[in-house]
Amino acid sequence: MKTPTASGLKRAILDADPETHFFDRKTMAFFGDTMRNFGTRKTTIETRAGTVEVFELYRKHAVNCGLRGSHYFNASTFRAEFPIDL
């Protein structure tokens, strides 16, 4: 699968897990995020379960309090993945 746009990834994540609050308006407003500030790329990360192919949802510019972190979603299930801190 090719890398989706940020909005396409949002749609796939919500289809896979309709109960997620990651993209709620209140949640995004709290962090100062907008969909326009997100970009996506395909990569691999090391998790406790091993190496996983993921879509990285990254912020193009810092938001409230300098927050610039990325979020990772499994490329096949669209569930959140968390890398091992090295």
SULTABEL-V369992 format. One record per residue. N is the residue number from 1. PHI is phi as a letter, one per 30 degrees, with the letter a starting at -180 (none if undefined). OMEGA is omega in degrees with one decimal (* if undefined). BURIAL is b if it has 9 or more other C-alpha atoms within 8 Angstrom, else e. Layout:
# SULTABEL-V369992
n: (N N)
phi: (PHI PHI)
omega: (OMEGA OMEGA)
burial: (BURIAL BURIAL)
This chain:
# SULTABEL-V369992
n: (1 2 3 4 5 6 7 8 9 10 11 12 13 14 15 16 17 18 19 20 21 22 23 24 25 26 27 28 29 30 31 32 33 34 35 36 37 38 39 40 41 42 43 44 45 46 47 48 49 50 51 52 53 54 55 56 57 58 59 60 61 62 63 64 65 66 67 68 69 70 71 72 73 74 75 76 77 78 79 80 81 82 83 84 85 86)
phi: (none d d d d d d d d e d d d d d d b d d d c e c d e d d d d e d i c b d d d c b b a c a b b c c d d k d b d b c c c c d d b d c e h i d b d c b b b e d c c i c d b b d d d c)
omega: (177.4 -176.8 178.8 171.9 178.9 179.2 176.6 176.9 177.2 179.9 180.0 179.2 179.2 175.3 -178.4 -177.9 -177.3 -178.0 -177.9 178.5 -176.4 -176.0 176.6 179.5 -178.6 179.5 -179.0 178.4 178.7 -179.5 -179.8 -177.4 168.0 179.3 -179.7 -178.0 -178.4 171.8 179.7 171.9 179.6 -178.8 173.6 178.0 174.2 174.8 177.3 -179.9 -179.1 -179.8 -176.5 174.3 -173.3 166.6 178.0 175.0 -174.7 176.8 178.9 -179.4 178.7 177.5 -176.8 177.1 176.6 -178.4 -179.4 -172.3 176.2 175.9 -173.7 179.8 -178.8 -175.4 -179.3 -177.6 -178.0 174.2 -179.7 175.1 -177.1 -178.1 174.1 175.7 179.4 *)
burial: (e e e e e b e e b b e b b b e b e e e e e e e e e e b b b e e e b e e e b b b b e b e e b b b e e e e b b b b b b b b e e b b e e e e b e e b b b b b e e b b e b e e e e e)
